[in-house]
Amino acid sequence: MTAGEQYKICRDGEASSACVRGAEDEVPWQAPIDVLVDLDLEYELERAALSRSSLGATLKARLLIKLKEQYRIRRQPYMQQLAAL
């Protein structure tokens, strides 16, 4: 299940097609938040993998800075979209 998929709990405790929230039920800020959550998770996984790598400390530091800058650039339009809402 992706961050964009949300389910309601039915009275009997089981999810059914009648209980799935559709796009029409979604609040306007939910989509950018879902993307931001996915970007955050991806960034953290990449950062952790880079930190565990056997690369030299200087190269790791440069790559971490580059990764963080790319992460910031990718997040910016979604943050602006949220601010506009």
CYANA upper distance limits for C-alpha pairs under 8 A (distance plus 0.5 A):
  1 MET  CA      5 GLU  CA      6.73
  3 ALA  CA     34 ASP  CA      5.86
  3 ALA  CA     35 VAL  CA      8.27
  3 ALA  CA     37 VAL  CA      7.85
  3 ALA  CA     38 ASP  CA      7.62
  4 GLY  CA     30 GLN  CA      8.31
  4 GLY  CA     31 ALA  CA      7.22
  4 GLY  CA     34 ASP  CA      6.11
  5 GLU  CA     21 ARG  CA      8.49
  6 GLN  CA     20 VAL  CA      7.41
  6 GLN  CA     21 ARG  CA      6.66
  7 TYR  CA     15 ALA  CA      7.57
  7 TYR  CA     19 CYS  CA      6.99
  7 TYR  CA     20 VAL  CA      5.40
  7 TYR  CA     21 ARG  CA      6.31
  8 LYS  CA     15 ALA  CA      7.48
  8 LYS  CA     19 CYS  CA      5.81
  8 LYS  CA     20 VAL  CA      6.53
  8 LYS  CA     21 ARG  CA      7.21
  9 ILE  CA     13 GLY  CA      6.26
  9 ILE  CA     14 GLU  CA      6.93
  9 ILE  CA     15 ALA  CA      6.43
  9 ILE  CA     19 CYS  CA      7.24
 10 CYS  CA     14 GLU  CA      6.13
 10 CYS  CA     15 ALA  CA      6.48
 10 CYS  CA     16 SER  CA      7.93
 10 CYS  CA     19 CYS  CA      6.67
 15 ALA  CA     19 CYS  CA      6.49
 15 ALA  CA     20 VAL  CA      7.81
 16 SER  CA     20 VAL  CA      7.20
 21 ARG  CA     25 ASP  CA      6.63
 21 ARG  CA     26 GLU  CA      7.94
 22 GLY  CA     26 GLU  CA      7.37
 26 GLU  CA     30 GLN  CA      7.03
 28 PRO  CA     85 LEU  CA      8.18
 29 TRP  CA     33 ILE  CA      6.88
 29 TRP  CA     82 LEU  CA      6.71
 29 TRP  CA     85 LEU  CA      7.40
 30 GLN  CA     34 ASP  CA      6.61
 31 ALA  CA     35 VAL  CA      6.86
 32 PRO  CA     36 LEU  CA      6.63
 32 PRO  CA     78 TYR  CA      5.96
 32 PRO  CA     79 MET  CA      8.23
 32 PRO  CA     81 GLN  CA      7.73
 32 PRO  CA     82 LEU  CA      7.37
 33 ILE  CA     37 VAL  CA      6.64
 33 ILE  CA     78 TYR  CA      8.21
 33 ILE  CA     82 LEU  CA      8.45
 34 ASP  CA     38 ASP  CA      6.82
 35 VAL  CA     39 LEU  CA      6.62
 35 VAL  CA     78 TYR  CA      8.16
 36 LEU  CA     40 ASP  CA      6.49
 36 LEU  CA     75 ARG  CA      7.03
 36 LEU  CA     78 TYR  CA      7.50
 37 VAL  CA     41 LEU  CA      6.70
 38 ASP  CA     42 GLU  CA      6.64
 39 LEU  CA     43 TYR  CA      6.53
 39 LEU  CA     71 TYR  CA      7.95
 39 LEU  CA     74 ARG  CA      8.36
 39 LEU  CA     75 ARG  CA      7.74
 40 ASP  CA     44 GLU  CA      6.67
 41 LEU  CA     45 LEU  CA      6.68
 42 GLU  CA     46 GLU  CA      6.66
 43 TYR  CA     47 ARG  CA      6.45
 43 TYR  CA     67 LEU  CA      8.22
 43 TYR  CA     68 LYS  CA      8.34
 43 TYR  CA     71 TYR  CA      7.10
 44 GLU  CA     48 ALA  CA      6.54
 45 LEU  CA     49 ALA  CA      6.66
 46 GLU  CA     50 LEU  CA      6.59
 47 ARG  CA     51 SER  CA      6.56
 47 ARG  CA     64 LEU  CA      7.31
 47 ARG  CA     67 LEU  CA      8.03
 48 ALA  CA     52 ARG  CA      6.74
 49 ALA  CA     53 SER  CA      6.73
 50 LEU  CA     60 LYS  CA      7.40
 50 LEU  CA     63 LEU  CA      8.50
 50 LEU  CA     64 LEU  CA      7.94
 51 SER  CA     60 LYS  CA      7.56
 55 LEU  CA     59 LEU  CA      7.02
 55 LEU  CA     60 LYS  CA      6.61
 56 GLY  CA     60 LYS  CA      6.58
 57 ALA  CA     61 ALA  CA      6.60
 58 THR  CA     62 ARG  CA      6.88
 59 LEU  CA     63 LEU  CA      6.62
 60 LYS  CA     64 LEU  CA      6.47
 61 ALA  CA     65 ILE  CA      6.76
 62 ARG  CA     66 LYS  CA      6.77
 63 LEU  CA     67 LEU  CA      6.48
 64 LEU  CA     68 LYS  CA      6.56
 65 ILE  CA     69 GLU  CA      6.74
 66 LYS  CA     70 GLN  CA      6.71
 67 LEU  CA     71 TYR  CA      6.60
 68 LYS  CA     72 ARG  CA      6.66
 69 GLU  CA     73 ILE  CA      6.70
 70 GLN  CA     74 ARG  CA      6.62
 71 TYR  CA     75 ARG  CA      6.69
 72 ARG  CA     76 GLN  CA      6.63
 73 ILE  CA     77 PRO  CA      8.36
 75 ARG  CA     79 MET  CA      6.73
 76 GLN  CA     80 GLN  CA      6.66
 77 PRO  CA     81 GLN  CA      6.61
 78 TYR  CA     82 LEU  CA      6.71
 79 MET  CA     83 ALA  CA      6.67
 80 GLN  CA     84 ALA  CA      6.69
 81 GLN  CA     85 LEU  CA      6.99
